[in-house]
Amino acid sequence: MVVQGKGSIEALQVGVFSQNDLVQLQEVIEACDVGLCLINTERRVVAWNRHLADITGMMDQEAITRPLDELIPQLAGPRFSKMVLTAVKAPQSDGSLQTYFSLSSSRHLFNIDEERFIRVSVKPLMMHPGYCLVQISEIDTMLAQQEQLTASSVAEQRTRAMLSSVEDAVILIDANGRVEFANLAAEGMTGYHNRQMVGRRLTEVYRLFDESSSDKNPLGLEQIIDSERKQLLLKHREGLSLPVQQTITSLKDEAGNLESMVLVFKDTSQSRKLAAQLSWQSSHDPVTRLYNRSEFDRQFTTLLEQPVVKGSGHCLLYLDIDRFKIVNDNCGHAAGDELLRQLASLIKRSIRNSDLLARMGGDEFGILLTQCSVAAAERIADSIRRSIQGFRFVYGDKSFSQSVSIGMVAIDDQSKDLQQILSFADSACFSAKEEG
C-alpha cells in the first residue's frame, strides 16, 4: 500500500499524473515487499510505503515533502545525488506500464551502522521525467561484505585489464612501497614478470639512476617519487640502461592518508635521439658537417662576453676559396659540395682542437683561434694557405688547382662588437684577394 501524506495526491495529480497513471503506480508500489518511495528532482519524498516505515522507523507523515537524504543521513553526499541525477536524465519510454521502470538501475550499498546495511536502487519513472522510484532493502552484514568484495574484485580486474592495454609502462605500488601490479610494458622495460614483481619492494625491480648526478647508486623510494624532472636511467634486469621519463600519482583516502601510488614511465631513447638530431641540425652545416654561421656567432658572442686575460687574446681568420666558382660552373653543385668537404678536412689539419671552425656560407669559412697571439695566428694562416695551394681537386676526368684568401683580425679586451669584428675580417679577406 502507498501511504500518502497531506498534499501528496495534489502533488502527484497537478499537471503530472493522470488518475489512471496514479492508480497503476499505486498498484505497483503496493505489490512490492521492499521499502519503496517516490521522489522528485530535489530528492523530496512524494510517496512512502509501509516497508520504509519499518526500515527507518519513520511514518509517512514525517517523511512526505522532506529530502530523502535528510531522512536517511547516510544517503547525503555526491554518490546518492549522482544516482538520482542519472535516473532523472534517463530517456523517455513508449508509455506502457512495463516501461514505468528502467530495466537497469543504479544500485549501491550504504552502511547504516556496524550491524546494518541497506541496498539502494534508484530507477527513473520513465513516463514522468523528474520523478524517481527509490527502492531500499535491508541486508545482513555478511551479504553486504560479499557484495562489496565482488564489486571491488570486478573493479580491480577492469582496472588491470585497462592498464595492461596502454602503451606506457605502469606499476601500481602500495603505501609501503611494494608492487601490487605491473603491466606488460613495465615487464618489458624492467625485465621482470608481473608475478616476480608483486609483493617486492619497488626499488628491487625498478632500479633507477639519476643520470646528472655523480652518485652512481640507484635511487631510493623517496628519491624515485621526487624524480619526475630529472634525467633518469632505468637499468633493465639484463644490465641494459634506458633513458626514461616518469610520473607518479598518489592515491589517498577521504582522510588524506596515502593508499597507493601509480607509477607511469616510458622509454625516451627515440625522443632523445630526435632531440639530439634536431640540435645538431640547428648548429651544423649539412654539407661540410662543420658548425654553421649561427652557431659560430653564438660561440663567438659568448667568448666576447668573457674577460680577456692580460697579455693574451684571440684571433679571427676569415677564409674565401678563390676558385670555388670555377668548379661549380664546370662540374655542378655536387662537385662544389665535395670540394667544400675536402677543403674543410684539409683546414682542420692546420688548426688546434680548441679552435672553432665554421662554414660561414657559400665558399667562406671562419676560424676563431682562442688564446692565440697574432704571430701564432699568422703561422696558422700561412699553414692553411700553403696546404690549400698545394692541393688539387679531382672530379671525374677533371683536375683543379685551388687557392685561398685569408683576412685576420686580432681580438683584445676592447673588442666587443661581433658584427664589427666580422666586418673587419671580411674587409681584410677582400684586400688579400685583391692583392692575389
JOURHU-V391913 format. One record per run of one state. SS is the DSSP state (H for helix, E for strand, C for the rest). FROM is the first residue (numbers start at 1). LEN is the number of residues. If there is no record, write none. Layout:
BEGIN
[[SS FROM LEN] [SS FROM LEN]]
END
This chain:
BEGIN
[[C 1 1] [E 2 2] [C 4 4] [H 8 6] [C 14 5] [H 19 13] [C 32 3] [E 35 6] [C 41 3] [E 44 6] [H 50 7] [C 57 3] [H 60 4] [C 64 3] [E 67 1] [H 68 4] [C 72 1] [H 73 3] [C 76 2] [H 78 11] [C 89 8] [H 97 4] [E 101 1] [C 102 4] [E 106 6] [C 112 5] [E 117 9] [C 126 5] [E 131 9] [C 140 1] [H 141 25] [C 166 3] [E 169 6] [C 175 3] [E 178 5] [C 183 1] [H 184 7] [C 191 3] [H 194 4] [C 198 3] [E 201 1] [H 202 4] [C 206 1] [E 207 4] [C 211 10] [H 221 5] [C 226 6] [E 232 4] [C 236 5] [E 241 12] [C 253 5] [E 258 10] [C 268 1] [H 269 15] [E 284 1] [C 285 6] [E 291 1] [C 292 1] [H 293 12] [C 305 9] [E 314 8] [C 322 2] [H 324 8] [C 332 1] [H 333 16] [C 349 7] [E 356 6] [C 362 2] [E 364 6] [C 370 4] [H 374 16] [C 390 2] [E 392 4] [C 396 2] [E 398 4] [C 402 2] [E 404 8] [C 412 6] [H 418 18] [C 436 1]]
END
